[in-house]
Amino acid sequence: MYPNDKHDQQSLLMYLIIFLLSINIGLFIGKKSTTHNEVSTTKNEVLNSQYFNTQYLNSQTINKIYQDALNYLVEIHVKSTKLKFIPFTSNPNPKLMAQESLGSGILISQTGYILTNAHVVKNANFIEVTFKNNRTYEAKKIGEDVFTDIAVIKINRINDKLAQIGNSSLVKAGDFVLAMGSPFGLSNSISFGIISAKNRNINYLKNHVELIQTDAGINQGNSGGPLLTLDGKVIGLNTVTAYDRRLSFAIPINTAMESFSKIIKNGDVPRPYLGMYMENKYPDFAIGQLPNAKALGGVIVTNVIKNGPADIAKLKIGDLIESINNKKINNILELRKIIQDMQPNDSVTLKIRNQNQSTNKIIILGKYPKFAN
């Protein structure tokens, strides 16, 4: 169709002008949008680059940490003896039986000192360690601190590729971590996870230090192996699992290194010993004796070791410990923190409540025995 009068020509010209203006406006808006997107993309690229360099764990990063760790990670084979009851026999007494166990450790000294868990080398008669190249060395136990579940063994080997020790007080819940060891004898295994929490005290495990909780896989054979940050530093020693292996825990490396220094100096770490078992959760029998037990706070004595310090001081099952040296305690962890700063043969005053009667009892602390764990 062609315009056939002046009015139609003017209308067509107007439409054309509007059309051209629309195109220019669209191009201008698009250019501004593109520029904004380009700026945003550049900023995001910078942020992502920083994030990837410090936090993001790709396969190359994992592989590098893994290869470095193989230089100081060892598999520990232990032969020991243990008293065991033999089923289906007429002899009611336990018999001394040979057994073998497996764990892990980390080389932390050029002169051959290896850090591991005390329970890995418990009652050991013979210790052998294996490196990644399958070279094996006989090891000697230098000492142990059963209170923290730390032990030191030594081999005759000079090695300059050692574990890099980090600072466990700086790690936070949510940080990525890697756990290494030999779970179920599967040598040099690695697992990935995060720090689930810090400062865990799992009472039924009878641990005496605040543990790092992680969801990185830790199983039998991982004990003594490293818990690593993304820069390859050891911030914990894998130690135990709990609640049917659904939760995993590690000893903070700061705690482990403190025990290491004392073991190297003295051969062991003398720790104070109360000689009793306690419980935060109030058993039914205790609540029956003390209707207001929960309101009172403190901890309940659930067992007393015969001839131990608490037994000598005449503490009894069901006693409620309200304070130690006039300092109120609300749970076992608070009590242990006070005790672990003391020495064997120190005396402590416990405020005890039983049958709604309050008394003070003085306990002379003993030395923490090896059987206690």
C-alpha positions in Angstrom: 0.0 0.0 0.0 1.3 3.5 -0.9 0.3 6.8 0.7 -2.0 8.7 -1.5 -2.3 12.0 0.3 -0.4 14.5 2.4 -2.0 13.3 5.6 -0.9 9.7 5.1 2.6 10.9 4.3 2.8 12.9 7.6 1.5 9.9 9.5 4.1 7.6 7.9 6.9 10.0 8.7 5.8 10.2 12.3 5.8 6.4 12.7 9.2 6.3 11.1 10.6 8.9 13.6 9.1 7.0 16.5 10.5 3.7 15.2 14.0 5.2 14.9 13.8 6.8 18.3 12.8 3.4 19.8 15.8 1.7 18.3 18.2 4.3 19.6 16.7 4.2 23.1 16.9 0.4 23.1 20.5 0.5 22.0 21.3 3.0 24.7 19.6 1.0 27.4 21.3 -2.2 26.2 24.7 -0.6 26.2 24.2 0.6 29.8 22.9 -2.8 30.8 25.9 -4.5 29.1 28.3 -2.1 30.8 26.7 -2.9 34.2 26.8 -6.6 33.5 30.5 -6.3 32.5 31.3 -4.5 35.7 29.3 -7.0 37.7 31.0 -10.0 36.0 34.4 -8.5 36.5 33.7 -8.0 40.2 32.3 -11.5 40.6 35.3 -12.9 38.8 37.6 -11.2 41.3 35.5 -12.4 44.2 35.4 -15.9 42.9 39.1 -15.9 42.3 39.7 -14.8 45.9 37.3 -17.5 47.1 38.8 -20.2 45.0 42.3 -19.3 46.1 41.5 -19.5 49.8 38.5 -21.8 50.2 37.5 -23.8 47.2 38.7 -27.3 47.2 39.3 -28.7 43.7 40.8 -32.1 42.8 44.2 -30.6 42.1 44.3 -29.0 45.6 43.2 -32.2 47.2 45.9 -34.2 45.3 48.7 -31.8 46.3 47.7 -32.0 50.0 47.4 -35.8 49.7 50.8 -36.2 48.0 52.5 -33.9 50.6 50.9 -35.8 53.5 52.2 -39.2 52.2 55.7 -38.0 53.1 54.9 -37.9 56.8 51.9 -40.1 57.2 52.6 -43.6 58.7 50.7 -46.7 59.2 51.3 -48.2 62.7 51.2 -52.0 63.3 51.1 -53.0 66.9 51.5 -56.4 68.6 50.4 -56.5 72.2 49.0 -58.7 74.9 45.7 -58.3 76.8 43.8 -60.2 79.4 40.7 -61.8 77.9 38.0 -64.1 79.0 37.9 -67.3 76.9 34.3 -68.3 76.2 33.0 -71.8 76.6 35.8 -73.0 78.9 35.8 -74.2 82.4 38.5 -71.6 83.5 36.7 -68.5 84.8 39.9 -66.5 84.9 41.0 -64.3 82.0 44.0 -65.4 80.0 46.8 -63.3 78.6 46.3 -63.3 74.8 48.4 -61.9 71.9 46.6 -59.5 69.6 47.4 -57.2 66.7 46.0 -53.7 66.0 46.4 -51.0 63.5 46.5 -47.2 63.6 48.1 -44.1 62.0 50.6 -41.4 63.0 52.4 -38.3 61.7 56.2 -37.7 61.5 56.9 -34.4 63.2 60.6 -34.4 63.8 63.7 -34.9 61.6 65.1 -37.2 64.2 62.1 -39.6 63.8 59.5 -38.7 66.4 56.0 -39.7 65.5 52.8 -38.5 67.1 49.9 -40.8 67.5 47.0 -41.8 69.9 47.9 -43.5 73.2 45.2 -46.1 72.6 46.9 -47.1 69.3 50.1 -48.2 71.1 48.5 -49.3 74.4 50.2 -52.4 75.9 52.4 -52.6 72.9 55.2 -55.3 72.8 56.2 -54.5 69.3 55.6 -51.5 67.1 56.3 -51.2 63.4 55.6 -48.2 61.1 55.2 -48.2 57.3 55.7 -45.3 54.9 54.1 -44.8 51.5 57.0 -46.6 49.7 56.3 -49.7 51.9 59.5 -49.2 53.8 59.0 -50.3 57.3 60.8 -49.4 60.5 60.7 -50.7 64.0 59.6 -48.1 66.5 60.1 -47.5 70.2 57.5 -46.0 72.5 58.9 -42.9 74.1 55.9 -42.1 76.3 52.2 -41.4 76.5 49.6 -39.2 78.0 46.5 -41.3 78.5 44.6 -38.2 79.8 44.7 -36.6 76.3 45.1 -39.9 74.4 48.5 -38.8 72.9 51.6 -41.0 72.5 55.0 -40.5 71.0 57.0 -43.2 69.3 60.4 -43.0 67.5 62.1 -44.6 64.6 65.7 -44.4 63.4 65.2 -42.4 60.3 66.2 -38.9 59.2 63.5 -37.2 57.3 63.2 -33.5 56.3 59.6 -33.8 55.0 57.5 -33.4 58.1 53.9 -32.6 59.0 53.2 -28.8 59.0 51.6 -28.1 62.4 48.7 -25.6 62.3 46.9 -23.8 65.1 43.7 -25.5 66.2 42.5 -22.5 68.1 42.0 -20.6 64.9 39.8 -23.1 63.1 36.0 -22.5 62.9 32.9 -24.5 62.5 32.3 -24.8 58.7 35.9 -24.9 57.7 36.8 -27.5 55.1 39.0 -30.3 56.4 40.6 -33.6 55.2 41.2 -36.7 57.3 43.9 -39.2 56.5 44.9 -42.6 57.8 44.4 -46.4 57.2 40.7 -47.1 58.0 40.2 -50.9 58.3 43.7 -51.4 56.9 43.1 -49.5 53.7 46.4 -47.6 53.6 46.7 -43.9 52.8 43.0 -43.1 52.6 41.7 -39.6 52.5 38.2 -38.3 53.3 36.7 -34.8 53.0 34.3 -32.8 55.2 33.9 -29.8 57.4 34.5 -29.0 61.1 31.1 -29.6 62.6 31.9 -28.1 66.0 34.7 -27.3 68.4 35.1 -27.9 72.1 33.1 -31.1 72.3 33.1 -33.2 75.5 31.6 -36.6 74.9 31.1 -37.9 78.4 30.6 -41.6 77.6 33.8 -41.6 75.6 35.6 -40.6 78.9 37.7 -38.1 77.0 39.3 -35.4 79.1 39.9 -32.8 76.4 37.7 -30.7 74.3 37.5 -32.4 70.9 37.0 -31.2 67.3 33.9 -32.7 65.7 34.0 -33.3 62.0 31.9 -35.1 59.4 35.0 -36.2 57.5 35.1 -40.0 57.6 37.1 -41.4 60.5 37.1 -45.1 61.2 39.1 -47.8 63.0 42.7 -47.4 61.7 42.4 -43.6 61.2 43.3 -43.1 64.8 46.5 -41.0 65.1 46.2 -39.7 61.5 46.0 -36.0 60.6 43.0 -33.8 60.3 44.1 -31.2 57.7 43.1 -27.7 56.7 43.0 -26.6 53.0 46.6 -25.3 53.2 47.8 -28.7 54.3 48.4 -27.9 58.0 47.6 -30.4 60.7 45.0 -29.0 63.1 44.0 -32.3 64.8 44.7 -36.0 65.3 41.9 -38.3 64.4 40.9 -40.2 67.5 37.4 -41.7 67.9 33.9 -42.1 66.4 30.8 -42.1 68.5 27.1 -43.0 68.2 27.6 -46.0 65.9 30.2 -44.2 63.8 27.9 -41.4 62.8 30.1 -38.7 64.4 33.9 -38.3 64.3 36.3 -36.5 66.5 39.9 -35.3 66.6 42.2 -34.1 69.3 43.2 -30.4 68.7 46.8 -30.3 67.6 47.6 -27.6 70.2 46.6 -30.1 72.9 48.6 -32.9 71.2 51.7 -30.7 70.9 51.6 -29.7 74.5 51.5 -33.4 75.5 54.3 -34.1 73.0 56.6 -31.5 74.6 56.0 -32.9 78.1 56.5 -36.5 76.9 59.8 -35.7 75.3 61.0 -34.0 78.4 59.7 -36.4 81.1 58.7 -39.6 79.3 55.1 -39.2 80.5 52.7 -36.5 81.6 51.7 -36.7 85.3 48.0 -35.9 85.5 45.8 -35.5 88.6 43.4 -38.3 89.4 40.1 -38.2 91.4 39.4 -41.9 91.2 35.7 -41.7 90.4 33.2 -41.6 87.6 30.7 -38.7 87.2 27.6 -37.9 85.1 26.0 -34.7 84.0 22.6 -36.2 83.4 21.0 -37.0 86.6 20.2 -40.7 87.1 16.8 -41.6 88.5 18.2 -42.8 91.8 19.9 -39.4 92.3 16.8 -37.4 91.5 14.9 -39.6 94.0 17.4 -38.7 96.7 17.7 -35.1 95.6 14.4 -33.8 94.3 16.0 -30.4 93.4 19.1 -31.9 91.9 18.7 -30.4 88.5 18.2 -26.9 90.0 21.3 -27.3 92.1 23.7 -27.9 89.2 26.9 -29.7 89.7 27.7 -33.4 88.8 26.7 -36.7 90.3 29.2 -39.4 91.4 28.2 -42.6 89.6 31.0 -44.8 90.7 34.0 -44.7 93.1 37.3 -46.6 92.3 38.3 -48.7 95.3 41.3 -47.4 97.2 41.4 -44.3 94.9 41.5 -40.7 96.2 37.7 -40.3 96.2 37.3 -43.6 98.1 39.8 -42.6 100.7 38.0 -39.3 101.1 34.8 -41.3 101.6 32.8 -40.1 98.6 29.8 -42.2 97.7 27.7 -43.0 94.7 24.9 -40.5 94.5 26.9 -37.6 96.0 26.3 -34.3 94.2 29.5 -32.2 93.8 28.4 -28.6 93.9 31.8 -26.8 93.9 35.5 -27.4 94.0 37.8 -25.0 96.0 34.7 -22.8 96.5 34.2 -22.5 92.7 30.7 -23.6 91.6 30.6 -26.2 88.9 27.7 -26.9 86.5 29.1 -29.9 84.6 31.9 -32.4 84.3 33.9 -30.3 81.8 34.1 -27.4 84.3 35.3 -29.7 87.0 38.0 -31.3 84.7 39.2 -27.9 83.6 40.0 -27.0 87.2 41.5 -30.4 88.0 43.8 -30.6 85.0 45.6 -27.4 86.0 46.7 -29.2 89.3 49.3 -31.8 90.0 49.2 -35.2 91.7 49.4 -34.8 95.6 47.6 -31.4 95.4 44.6 -31.2 97.7 41.1 -30.0 96.6 38.0 -29.2 98.7 34.8 -30.5 97.3 31.4 -29.3 98.5 29.2 -32.4 98.6 25.4 -32.6 98.9 23.6 -35.8 99.8 20.1 -36.3 101.3 19.9 -32.5 101.3 22.9 -32.2 103.7 26.0 -30.3 102.6 29.5 -31.2 103.6 33.1 -30.3 102.6 35.5 -33.1 101.8 39.2 -32.8 101.1 40.7 -35.1 98.4 44.4 -35.6 97.9 44.8 -36.0 94.1 46.5 -39.1 92.8 48.4 -39.7 89.6 46.3 -40.6 86.6 46.8 -44.3 86.0 47.2 -46.0 82.7 44.2 -48.2 83.2 41.9 -45.3 83.6 41.1 -45.1 79.9 
